[in-house]
Amino acid sequence: MRRYLFVLCSLFALTVAAQGPPPKLEPLPEPPPPPAGVVDESLEPQVTISRRGEDKVEEYRVHGKLYMVKVTPPHGVPYYLIDNRGDGSWVRDDAIGGTRLSVPMWVIGTF
């Protein structure tokens, strides 16, 4: 039994040694920039950071329309005010990035 184990280990060692050194790896080149017109920079949110008393307030706007406010009080636990429907009715949301389920709501068209 020991003889078979020795032969098996020897064969495994020989196959590993026969593979030789690993190939020389080269770094990947940088990806090319996206073509012009593909990236719409107007969709990037504009963030305005201000202080109201001791609170740090970040206002997020797209096309000049305010859709979210992040308030960070001095104790450091932020909360969010979100305008889900775009009608000015703000909802407080403490679970951004948490485990709460958020259903996607996109504007398809406006008339």
N, C-alpha and C positions, 0 to 999 in steps of 0.2 A: 504494500500500500504506500509506503514511504517512497519507494522507487518511482511509482506513477506520479505522485505529487511533485517529486523533484524534477521529473521529465516535463511535466506540465508547466511548472514555474520557469524552467529553462527555455522552453519554447516561447512562452510569453515574453521573457526578457529579450530573446533574440528578435522577435517581431518588433518590439519597441525600439531596439537598437538599430534595426534595419531601416527605420523610417528616416533617420538622419536629422539634421538640425531643422528647426522650424523656418518657414520662408520669411524673408525680410519684408516687413510690413511698411507701407508708406502712408502718410496722413492723407485724408480725403481733401480734395480742393474745396474752397468756399463755394456755396451755391450761388448761382447768378441772381441778380436782383430781379424782382417781378417786372413784367413789361409795363410800359406806361399806360395809364388808364385803367389798370386792373385794381389798384389800391385806391379806394375812395377815401381821401383824407377828411372829407366832410362828415363821415360817419364816426370819426374818432371823438370821444367825449371831451368837452372842454371843462376842466376842473378849476374852480375858484376856491382858494383856501383863505379863510378869514378867522378872526377871533371874535367871539361874542361873550364878553365877560371872561371867564376862565375856560370856556368851552372852545374847542377847535372845530370849525364848521367847514365841511367840504361840499361844494355844490357842483353837481354833474349836469351838464347841458349837452344836447345834441341839436344842431340847427338853431341854437339860441333858446331852446325850450328846456326848462328845468324839469328833470324827471326823477332825481334822487338827491337826498341830502344825507350826508354822514356826519353825525355829531359825536365828538369824542370828549367826554367830560374829564375833569382833572383826575378822577380815579382810574381812567384809562380803558373802561369797557365801552366800546362804541355802540351806538344804535343808529338805525337807518330810518329815514322817512321816505316813502316811495309813493309816487303818483302812478298807480297801475293803469288807470284808464285814460289818463291825460286830461282829466276834467278838473284838476285842482283838489281832489279829495285825497288827502295824504293819509297813509297807513303806516303805523310804526311797525318795524320789523327788526327783531333782535337776532334772527337766525340766519343772516346772510352767511353763506359758507358753512352753515350747520347742517342738521339732518332733516330740516323741514322740507316738504315737497313744494316746489314752485312750478306751476303749470305755465308753459310759455304762452305769452299773449303778444302777438305782433300786429301792427297796423298793416292791413293788406292794401287798403286804399281809402282816401278821404275825398269827400264830395263837397 
